[in-house]
Amino acid sequence: MVFGEENRLFLHGLESVLDQLPGLYNPVVIIGPSGSGKTRALSGVLMHWKTAGQGGVSLANKPDQRLSKTNSPKKDSFNQKVLVVKTLFITGNHLERLIRHHLAHESIELLLHEWSQLHLLIIDDFDRVVSASVWEVIGRVVDLCLNGSCQLMVSLHHSLENSSTIPSRIVSRLESGLVICIAAPNLLVSQRLVEFHACRIECEPSKEARDIIAKTLVFPGAIALFFDLLKNSEGFTPSQSLDATRAAALLLGKIPAAGAAPTIKQLIAVTATYFKVLPCDLVGPSRRRVFAHARSVAMYLARHLTDASLVSIGRAFGNRDHTTVLYSVRIVAARAAKNATDRRILSDLFESLSSTASQRLSVEKRKNPSPVRLSHKYPK
């Protein structure tokens, strides 16, 4: 997460739900691209209340029924009683599957009854839901939270006014709370992130190298990726210095420029060609070793070279679950850290994709001679 001056509202929104439930604002809506820290921030809120609520918290006997932490709650108090905080963290994709299951078994009322007893409900990737019937149920869930004593927190990839999936009646409910758009980190924050990740892998970048990396990479997650690639590159040793020339070479050869990132479709095509298979083999159901390995490498590239979420990547690879994508990414990273052949494969594919992205960007420039903004467009 990035807590710069430009994201002070982000920090304020998180702090508003750390001492009481419901918090000062309900709901809290966080908007930002993949890699900007939304999931990590919401997970932090969840862990805070899981830890604080294990021993019980005091529930004041007041109309607003707010929860507040106490160091030594008195169970026999006349005005207070001790409750264990009930929390739930769920992704939009999982939420849709769960609601569809209960609709098919005509048990949706049972699900709503269980959720009416929650104190904190967090829905990550809220705008991934697409089914109209599911949105009808989600509208009832939102009303349960806003009319009861449950704090609702959701994260979105796009602003509410630009969302094509969320019904207007639910948009109006979300806009009644605190809506936070995560801003891109400023140069000073990016430089500190570069220093942090360089220290993490025991690398010593020069001031010029630090500035080049901070100015080139827009996403906070991209900076972490850069140093992961550097650590796994051939010939890297701890306490190695990094000058501006090598940093620029790595940025040009390993990571496409911001805005010129390849699409998942291009990733699949290039990877399939490299492994001498068909693109349909990577998105199909076959589990043959050659297809599974090529598919895992393509998922790794999609995770690191695009801002697509795990859910989006899984959907592009034949509607696979996001846990499958995460497992594939970890397996490929582990193999590359131990095997020079796997590192060479990734290096070759990075170079091929960088070339493809550069060619695509040059075509776009010829079509549109006006200046092109290459950095990610964050929601206003």
Order of alpha helices (4+ residues) and beta strands (2+ residues): alpha-beta-beta-alpha-beta-beta-beta-beta-alpha-alpha-beta-alpha-beta-alpha-beta-alpha-beta-alpha-alpha-beta-alpha-alpha-alpha-alpha-alpha-alpha-alpha
